[in-house]
């Protein structure tokens, strides 16, 4: 069961993380978008491995939005690119910034205390940074990429990683992201937010993780 869960985490994170990190107008994301655009949404929902009891209807909706959003990104990449920048990059102030310490640091800054704690934890575990030192490691997309790597290479660290560095703020973030993505009218990011949130909450439930939630400042 544990090995199956690790494989499920890898599969889902490898699908979702690039969509949170990559501008859809760039060629790097095109192969993934083409694969998603060709998928049968109902089949995807039926085969999605991480979903809590009672979330099936929302999962079906999200899978349909994911396929529709991929098709839209292929047909109108600049339109979806604008939504990507509005939600994840800026330059305007973001309603739901994708960095953890923005929520948990009283000054609401990137590279806040929780981000530095993650950097120190990675160093202690001998885990190399996925990006250079100028990029905070607690971007939600990078956290999912790292989760995939840990599940594959260091599965014994998954529970600690989720409990201490991801689940402390991820659900709060996705709750803020949902209405903003909806207002953008972009089905791709509505879907990605729901699926990523459900992925993490399902993993929490399966592992029986108890989370000490911090105070949120945003």
N, C-alpha and C positions, 0 to 999 in steps of 0.2 A: 504493500500500500504506500509506504513512504517513497519507494523508487518511482512509483506511478505518479505520485504528487510532484516529485521533482521534475519528471518529464513533462507533466502538464504545465508547470510554471515556466519551464524553458520555452515550450511551444507558444504559449500565450504572450509571454514577454517579448519574444522575438518578433511577434506580429505587431504588438502595440507600441513598443518603445520607438521604433523608427518613425511612426506616425506622430509621436509627440516631439520628436527631435528634428525632423527633416522638413524643410520647405517643400511642399508638393510641386512647386514649379521647377525644382531642380531635377536633373536626370537620375540622380541616385535613388529616388523613391519610385520611379516609374515602373520597374519590374514588379515591386510589391503591389502597387496600385492596379496593374494589369491583372495580376493573379486574383486580387480581391474582386475586381469588376467582373470576372468570369465565374465567380462562385455562386452557387444557389444559396440564397439567404436562409431558407428554411432548413436546408441540410446543414449549413454552418451552425445554426442555432441548436440543432439536434445533436451535433457532435462536439459542441463547445464543452470542454471538460470541467470548468470551474464555475459553478453556479450554485447558490444556496437554494434550499427549498423555499418556494414562494416567489422566486425572482424569475421564473421561466418566461412569463409574459414580457417583462422588461427586456430580457435577453433576446427574445425573438424580435422585438422592435429595434433593439440596438444592432443586431446582425443585419436587418434590412437596411437600416440607416448606413451601416458600414459599407455595404455593397453599393448603395446609391451614392454615397459620398465619394467612393473610389471612382465611380463612373463620372461624377461631376468634376473631380479633380483632373481626370484625363481629358475631359471635354473643355473645361474652363479652368486651366491651371492657375491663371493669374487671379481669378476670383477667389479660389480656395486659398491661394497664397496670401491674399490680403487678410482673410480670416485667421490664418496661421499666425501672421504677425500681430494682429489685434489681440490674439489670445495668449501667445507665448513669447513674443519678442519685444514689441513696442515699436517706435520709441515713446509713444504715449504711455502714461501710467496704466498698468494692467489691473483690471478688476479682480483677477484671480491669478497672481503671479505663480509660476511653476516651481519656485524654490522654497524649500521647507523652512529655512530660518526666517524668512519674511513673516511667517505666522508665529513662530515661537520665540523670536527675539523681541524684547520690548521696544527696540528702536526700529523694528521692521526692516532689517537690512539683509542683503545677501552676505554670505560669509559670516553670518552670526554664530552664536555659540553652538547651536545644534549642528550646523554645517562643519564647524571645526572639530566637534566631537566625532562626526563621521569620518573626517580626514584622519584623525588620530586612530580610530578603530581600524580603518583600512591599513594604516601603516603597521599597527601591532600585529595584524593578521597576515602581513606580507602581501597585501592585495595592491596591485599597481593601479594608479589612476587611469580612468578611461580617457581623460582629457588633460590638458595642461593646467598649471596652477592658476591660470587666470580665469578658469571656469569653475563655478561652484559645483561640487559633486552631488549636491542634494536637489538638482533639477529632477522633476518627477520622471522624465523620460530616461535620464541616466540611472536613476535608481532602479527602474525596471530592467534596463540593460544589465546592470550589475547583479540584480536578482537572478537573471537567467544564467549568468556566468557562475555565480555562487552555487546555484542549484545543480549545475553540471560538474563543477570542479571541487567545490567545498560544501557539500550538502549539509554537513554537520553544523555549519554556521547560519543556515537559513533562518532558523527560529530566532536566534539572537538579532540578526540583521533586521528582520521584520519587526520584532518587538521593540527594539531600541531606536531604529533609525528610519523606518518607513511608516508603519501603522500609527505612529504617534501623531501624524498630521495628514496622511493621505486622504482619509475620508472627508475631513474638514475641507481640504482643497477641492476635491471632486464635487462636494456639495456647492461650493462657490462657483466652480467652473460651469456646472450644468445650465443655470439660467443665462449665463453670459454666452455660452456656445449656442444655446437656443435662440437668443436674440440676434446672433450673427446669421442665423438661418443656414448654417452649414451642417448638414447631416453627418459628415465625417467626424467632426470633433464632438458632437453630441454622443455618437456611438463610441468613440475611443474613450471618452471620459467614463461612460457607464460601464463599459467592459473592463477597463482597468480597475475601477473601484470595486466591481463585483469580484474580479480576480483576487484582489488583495483581501477582501472581506471573507471570501470563501476559504482562502488559505488560512486566515486567522481562525476561522471556525473549525476547520479540519485539524489544525494543530493544537487547538484548545489554548490559544495564546491570550493571556491577560495583559492588557495594555495600560500603562500609567500615562494618561493624557496630560499634556502640559496646558498651561494657560495660553490661549490664542490672543494675539494682539492685532489681528486683522481677520 
